[in-house]
Amino acid sequence: MGVVTLAVLVFVGLVFILPQVENHTTGSPAIGEPEPSTVVSPATSILTIEPLAPDLVVYDDAFGEGWEDWSWHDDTIVVDYANGDPVHSGSSSIAVTYIGGWSGLQIGDHGETFDANTYDTLRFRIHGGATGGQTIISSINNNLEQPVMPQAGVWTQVDVPLLLPGRPRTIYNMAWFNNTGCNQGVFYIDDIVLVDTGLPTPTSLPPGPG
Ligand SMILES: [Ca+2]
């Protein structure tokens, strides 16, 4: 075997050997080896974002399925669930007039066990009518109280975080309470929805003072 022939054989050998060496250094299995059981690329992990749940309607032009009026009537409140003007959307809103103190609009779940695990926020729109400035306490499950003061002549959006403790997290009522002993001018509420905004949902309430 001459020198030239030997050099050709060495070159041909390198051509066949080098690709396999390269494959091993990049992690690809050689022919006949089993495929890796899991392959996770960076692109796959970036795309694993949970889709947000659609809004759950409590009231838009009418009650959503399962919701009903639980207001404290007793001659202290007048409620019209089919008020035509003003509306935030659609054809109707809820007109609320406090005609006595310490009463309110209340909407409840007929089974008293609405599963709220999918949602992190109660959202509604409120309009203060001609006067505005009503003193209202929004609450959920007779808890999670949040003061609300609607403005005259405009709709504003209010978001109440659903900091409900434990699991399953349930809602049995929501209320807009007249936190005074007096009459107050008519105001309007529309588009009450439970929303999944993507906020982290705590599994327990933070510790209170004392
Ligand atoms: Ca409406």
Boltz pocket constraint, residues with backbone or C-beta under 6 A from the ligand:
constraints:
  - pocket:
      binder: B
      contacts: [[A, 60], [A, 61], [A, 87], [A, 88], [A, 89], [A, 90], [A, 91], [A, 92], [A, 93], [A, 190], [A, 191]]
      max_distance: 6.0
